[in-house]
C-alpha cells in the first residue's frame, strides 16, 4: 500500500491567502495568515488587516477570544473598557475576551494592523456580539 507523505507548509504571505471583509467592520480587508486552514494552527490565529481612513471595527466583543492589535502603518483610535488611545506604528493594544471594543483609522493613509486571536476566531458569527 502506498504511503501518503504530505509535508505541511508553515510559510505564508499576504498574496497566498484569500482576502475577506469581516463582519461588523467597515472599509476593512483581512488576510488570515496563520490559522487552522493555512498552517494547521489550533491555538492562535494571525490576521493582517488593511483599513481605510475613518473606517474600522464597530462596537463589538468576542466571548472567549482574546485579541491583540499591533499597528504596522498608519494611525488608529482604539477604545476598550472606557479607555481610548491613539495608536501609531509600533503601538499595540489588547482586547480581553468578552470586552466591548472599537478600532477606527485616523490617518489619511490606510492602516495595516496585525491582529492576533487566541483561540482562533475564524470569523465565526456566533463568536461576535455587536454593541
SERO-4910 file (N, C-alpha, C, O; in steps of 0.05 Angstrom, whole numbers):
BEGIN
 pado doro    nc1    nc2    nc3   cac1   cac2   cac3    cc1    cc2    cc3    oc1    oc2    oc3
  Unk    A     17    -24      0      0      0      0     18     25      0     37     27     16
  Unk    A     12     44    -18     27     68    -20     22     86      5      0     88     14
  Unk    A     44     98     15     41    116     38     41    145     28     58    153     12
  Unk    A     22    160     38     19    189     30     37    205     49     34    205     73
  Unk    A     57    219     37     75    235     53     71    264     45     83    273     26
  Unk    A     55    278     60     50    306     55     63    323     76     56    321    100
  Unk    A     81    341     68     94    359     87     78    384     89     73    397     69
  Unk    A     70    392    113     54    416    116     71    441    109     96    440    112
  Unk    A     58    462     99     71    487     93     68    506    116     45    513    123
  Unk    A     89    514    129     88    532    152     95    561    144     97    578    162
  Unk    A     98    567    119    105    594    110     83    605     93     74    593     74
  Unk    A     74    629    101     51    642     88     57    671     83     72    684     98
  Unk    A     46    682     61     48    711     57     21    722     48      3    706     42
  Unk    A     18    748     47     -7    760     41    -18    752     14    -43    749     11
  Unk    A     -1    748     -5    -10    740    -32    -20    711    -34    -33    704    -53
  Unk    A    -14    695    -14    -21    666    -16    -48    660     -3    -56    637     -3
  Unk    A    -61    680      9    -87    675     22   -109    692      8   -103    712     -4
  Unk    A   -134    683     12   -157    697      0   -166    719     19   -172    714     42
  Unk    A   -166    744     10   -176    766     27   -206    764     32   -221    752     16
  Unk    A   -215    775     54   -243    776     61   -249    801     76   -232    815     87
  Unk    A   -275    808     77   -284    832     91   -299    823    116   -320    810    114
  Unk    A   -288    828    140   -300    818    164   -327    831    171   -332    854    165
  Unk    A   -344    815    184   -370    825    194   -365    847    215   -345    846    229
  Unk    A   -383    865    217   -383    886    237   -359    905    235   -351    919    254
  Unk    A   -348    907    210   -326    925    204   -333    940    178   -348    929    162
  Unk    A   -322    964    175   -326    978    150   -298    984    138   -279    987    153
  Unk    A   -296    985    111   -272    992     98   -248    975    105   -225    984    105
  Unk    A   -253    950    112   -232    932    122   -229    907    104   -248    894     97
  Unk    A   -204    901     97   -198    877     82   -178    861    100   -157    872    107
  Unk    A   -185    837    106   -168    820    123   -155    797    107   -166    788     87
  Unk    A   -131    789    116   -117    767    104   -109    748    127    -92    755    143
  Unk    A   -123    725    129   -117    706    150    -91    691    143    -91    673    126
  Unk    A    -69    699    157    -43    688    151    -38    662    166    -29    642    154
  Unk    A    -44    662    191    -39    638    208    -65    629    220    -79    646    233
  Unk    A    -73    604    216    -97    594    227   -100    564    220    -82    553    208
  Unk    A   -122    552    228   -125    524    223   -123    516    194   -112    496    186
  Unk    A   -135    533    176   -136    526    148   -110    533    132   -106    523    110
  Unk    A    -93    550    144    -68    557    129    -44    540    138    -30    530    121
  Unk    A    -40    537    164    -17    522    174    -24    501    194     -6    487    205
  Unk    A    -50    498    200    -59    479    219    -57    488    248    -58    471    266
  Unk    A    -54    514    253    -53    525    280    -79    519    295   -100    524    284
  Unk    A    -77    510    319   -100    503    335   -106    523    357   -129    524    366
  Unk    A    -86    538    366    -89    555    390    -87    585    384    -92    601    402
  Unk    A    -79    592    360    -74    620    354    -81    626    325    -80    608    308
  Unk    A    -89    651    320    -95    660    293    -82    687    289    -83    704    307
  Unk    A    -69    692    265    -57    717    259    -69    728    233    -69    714    212
  Unk    A    -80    752    234    -93    765    211    -79    791    205    -72    806    224
  Unk    A    -75    797    180    -66    824    171    -90    839    162   -104    830    144
  Unk    A    -96    861    175   -119    878    167   -109    903    153    -90    916    162
  Unk    A   -122    911    132   -117    936    117   -143    952    119   -164    943    109
  Unk    A   -142    975    132   -166    990    139   -164   1019    128   -144   1032    132
  Unk    A   -185   1027    114   -186   1054    102   -190   1076    123   -199   1070    145
  Unk    A   -183   1101    116   -187   1124    133   -216   1126    143   -235   1124    127
  Unk    A   -219   1130    169   -246   1134    180   -262   1108    183   -285   1109    192
  Unk    A   -251   1086    176   -265   1060    177   -252   1042    199   -232   1049    210
  Unk    A   -265   1019    203   -254   1000    222   -275    983    235   -295    977    224
  Unk    A   -269    976    260   -287    958    275   -308    974    290   -302    992    306
  Unk    A   -333    967    285   -356    979    300   -356    966    328   -343    946    332
  Unk    A   -371    977    347   -371    966    374   -380    937    374   -401    930    363
  Unk    A   -363    920    386   -369    891    388   -351    878    409   -333    891    419
  Unk    A   -355    853    414   -338    837    432   -338    808    423   -356    799    409
  Unk    A   -318    794    433   -314    766    426   -313    749    451   -292    747    464
  Unk    A   -335    737    459   -335    720    483   -315    697    480   -316    683    460
  Unk    A   -298    693    500   -280    671    500   -256    674    481   -240    655    479
  Unk    A   -252    697    468   -230    701    450   -215    727    457   -227    749    458
  Unk    A   -189    725    463   -173    748    467   -162    759    441   -159    743    422
  Unk    A   -157    785    439   -148    797    414   -126    817    420   -127    833    439
  Unk    A   -105    816    404    -83    835    405    -81    849    378    -83    836    357
  Unk    A    -78    875    377    -73    890    353    -46    904    354    -40    918    374
  Unk    A    -30    900    333     -4    913    331     -3    929    306     -5    918    284
  Unk    A     -1    956    308     -2    973    285     24    974    270     45    981    282
  Unk    A     24    967    245     47    968    228     50    995    214     72   1006    213
  Unk    A     28   1005    203     28   1030    188      2   1045    193    -18   1033    199
  Unk    A      4   1072    192    -20   1089    196    -24   1095    225     -7   1090    242
  Unk    A    -47   1107    230    -55   1114    258    -84   1105    262   -100   1104    243
  Unk    A    -91   1098    287   -118   1089    293   -125   1096    322   -107   1099    339
  Unk    A   -151   1098    326   -161   1103    353   -173   1077    363   -192   1067    351
  Unk    A   -163   1067    385   -174   1042    397   -188   1050    423   -179   1067    438
  Unk    A   -211   1036    428   -226   1040    453   -233   1013    464   -243    995    450
  Unk    A   -228   1010    491   -235    986    505   -240    993    534   -224   1006    547
  Unk    A   -262    983    545   -269    987    573   -267   1016    582   -258   1021    604
  Unk    A   -276   1034    565   -276   1063    573   -249   1076    569   -247   1100    573
  Unk    A   -229   1062    561   -202   1073    556   -199   1078    525   -206   1060    510
  Unk    A   -189   1101    518   -185   1107    490   -156   1116    486   -145   1130    502
  Unk    A   -144   1106    464   -116   1114    458   -112   1115    428   -121   1097    413
  Unk    A    -97   1136    419    -90   1136    391    -64   1121    388    -45   1125    403
  Unk    A    -63   1103    368    -41   1085    364    -26   1093    338    -39   1102    319
  Unk    A      0   1090    338     17   1094    314     33   1069    310     31   1050    325
  Unk    A     49   1069    288     66   1046    282     82   1037    306     96   1054    319
  Unk    A     81   1012    312     96   1000    335     80    999    361     88    987    380
  Unk    A     56   1012    361     39   1010    384     21    985    383     15    975    362
  Unk    A     13    976    407     -2    952    410    -24    956    430    -22    972    449
  Unk    A    -46    942    426    -68    942    446    -79    914    450    -76    897    432
  Unk    A    -92    910    472   -103    884    480   -133    887    486   -141    905    501
  Unk    A   -149    870    474   -177    869    480   -183    843    494   -182    821    481
  Unk    A   -189    844    520   -195    819    535   -220    805    524   -237    817    512
  Unk    A   -221    779    528   -244    763    519   -270    775    530   -272    781    554
  Unk    A   -289    779    513   -316    789    521   -317    819    526   -339    829    532
  Unk    A   -295    833    522   -295    862    528   -302    878    503   -291    874    481
  Unk    A   -322    897    505   -330    914    483   -307    931    474   -292    942    490
  Unk    A   -303    933    447   -281    949    436   -288    960    409   -306    950    395
  Unk    A   -273    981    401   -275    992    374   -246    998    364   -227    999    381
  Unk    A   -243   1001    338   -217   1007    326   -222   1023    301   -234   1012    282
  Unk    A   -214   1049    300   -220   1066    277   -195   1080    267   -179   1091    282
  Unk    A   -190   1078    241   -167   1090    229   -170   1121    228   -191   1131    220
  Unk    A   -149   1135    237   -149   1164    237   -130   1176    217   -131   1200    212
  Unk    A   -111   1161    206    -92   1172    187   -104   1175    159   -124   1162    153
  Unk    A    -92   1192    143   -101   1196    116    -96   1172     98   -110   1168     78
  Unk    A    -76   1157    105    -69   1132     90    -81   1108    105    -86   1109    129
  Unk    A    -86   1086     90    -96   1062    104    -77   1052    125    -53   1056    124
  Unk    A    -89   1040    146    -73   1028    167    -69    999    160    -86    986    148
  Unk    A    -46    988    168    -40    960    166    -35    950    194    -18    960    208
  Unk    A    -51    931    203    -50    922    231    -49    891    232    -64    878    217
  Unk    A    -31    881    249    -31    852    254    -50    847    277    -49    861    298
  Unk    A    -68    828    274    -87    821    294    -83    792    302    -82    774    285
  Unk    A    -80    787    328    -76    760    338   -100    753    355   -109    768    372
  Unk    A   -112    730    349   -135    719    364   -126    693    378   -112    677    366
  Unk    A   -134    690    403   -129    665    417   -153    659    434   -160    675    451
  Unk    A   -166    636    430   -161    617    409   -170    628    382   -181    650    381
  Unk    A   -165    614    360   -172    625    333   -202    633    332   -219    619    342
  Unk    A   -206    656    319   -233    667    316   -247    656    292   -270    647    294
  Unk    A   -233    655    269   -244    644    245   -269    658    235   -283    647    218
  Unk    A   -274    683    244   -297    698    235   -323    683    238   -340    685    221
  Unk    A   -325    668    260   -350    654    266   -370    674    276   -366    685    298
  Unk    A   -393    678    262   -412    698    271   -422    694    300   -427    713    314
  Unk    A   -423    669    309   -432    664    336   -412    673    357   -419    674    381
  Unk    A   -388    680    349   -367    688    367   -365    719    369   -346    729    381
  Unk    A   -384    733    358   -384    762    359   -411    772    370   -432    763    361
  Unk    A   -409    790    388   -433    803    399   -430    833    392   -411    846    401
  Unk    A   -448    844    376   -447    872    369   -456    889    391   -473    882    408
  Unk    A   -446    914    391   -454    934    410   -440    932    437   -446    948    455
***
